[in-house]
């Protein structure tokens, strides 16, 4: 039986960042790769030169190959919704999760609505299979850069 107190508190990704879930006052723990996947997909590339570049923990990791982060978000936000753009998005997920801890990674990107890009990612790691879905909508991107409340 797995010790419920082992591991890292599991980050649950939401539209406004991540949060933690608690059961009986104890944070729910991850299986070992969930947090790594979210950090690699959701933070900038592995540099440490700027406060805007990468996961804060990268400051403590000397070997650049072991640092977390990728260009996944920037790639997905900027690719056009075309067949080649969807293919670029699929490859961006595989590249972001190319480390040895992830095992086999598959990615299937689609366009379920006019302005939406949906990427279903499956990580088949030694710890087990993890399924992650990322969704990007142009409307939310426009809202982030030009908020409606500021135009009133």
Secondary structure, DSSP 8 states (H G I E B T S, - for coil): ---TTSS-B-EEEETTEEEE-EETTEE-B--SSHHHHHHHHHS--S--SSTTSS-GGGGG---GGG----SHHHHHHHS-SSHHHHHHHHHHHHHHT-STTT-EEEEEEE--STTEEEEEEEEEETTEEEEEEEEEEHHHHHHHHS-GGG--
